[in-house]
Amino acid sequence: MNNRLVAFLVGIVIGAAALYFFLPGPGAPITAATVNTTGPAAKPAGPTAAAGSTLATVRARGYLQCGVSQGLPGFSNPNDKGEWSGIDVDFCKAVAAAVFGDATKVKYRPLSAKDRFTALQSGEIDLLSRNTTWSMSRDTSLGFDFAGVIYYDGQGFLVKKSTGITSAAQLDGATICTQTGTTTELNMADYFRGQGMTYKVLAFEKNEESLSAYDEGRCDAYTTDASGLHAQKLILKTPDEHLVLPEIISKEPLGPLMRQGDAQWADIVRWTLFALINAEDLGVTQGNVELMRTSQSPDIRRLLGAEGAYGEAIGLKAEWAADVIRAVGNYGEIYNRTVGPDTPLGIPRGLNALWKNGGLMYAPPIR
């Protein structure tokens, strides 16, 4: 055997040994740690952001840019002075309080249903707090993360009492006014098909246009989330002449949302919502928050920053949740002053009551 052949065979043996010792075993995945590739590393799919980049951007700007509706009483609505109020607005204030310790450091960007997602995707806003339904497609394919549910809702119908309609089952052949860019059109299609009924849609880009068309008699009914029906009914020419039908045809868990890719910002927004719910659960209110900071309850002490380093873990100060509650109160206080029984909307807590009071409101613990 000549020297070249020997060298060739030795090379094969050494190469095989290297593969045996350094490559993963049968069934093991080959990853970037085991295989070196030339050229730039592949980028992960979907929107990405450097850890903490949104928080840094918001702090450098000096205020939170929050997307809200163009005007929905009880949720996000401006008065004659341009001052915004509502449950969605209060959540914007809560996040500002968590970040800055000051609930006034927020600017509101009124957005239509059609434009709201583009504004969030493009970075025009830091947070969308605009009566938006949490659905699978929005949570996955659009590149968003929902913070949780701030209001459990469901789609319903508004009709004029003069029509004699008292049930959605009587809407066969009706023309329905609604807004484009929402889940309402798909819900209607599902409902009417399931009931074996026909209908026509008259859709508008702006909600006020669809409501105006309904008020003018261009359609037989107006549809949106039930909370919105109660709110929109108040601004009609003769509110008492209209009826919200009893049927709820969908599940509409409404919640604030952020862009995917910034875990720290998602944690801040998500835990601000959880802090509001936990505060009500623990009896911590805007009026007693200072007294409660001396409580011996471990749950309350962790919530208010008297024990542990939970705020520091997400880039905030220890008393971040106390700042939130000082600014806007707990979830129940927000609900009661914006949409609750003592407001013009007069919406009972229902599903939005705490879990221990027969509702669905429940938040993970701070520990």
Summary of the structure (lengths in Angstrom):
residues: 367
radius of gyration: 26.7
end to end distance: 73.0
largest distance: 106.1
contacts: 1162
relative contact order: 0.14
helix: 40%
strand: 16%
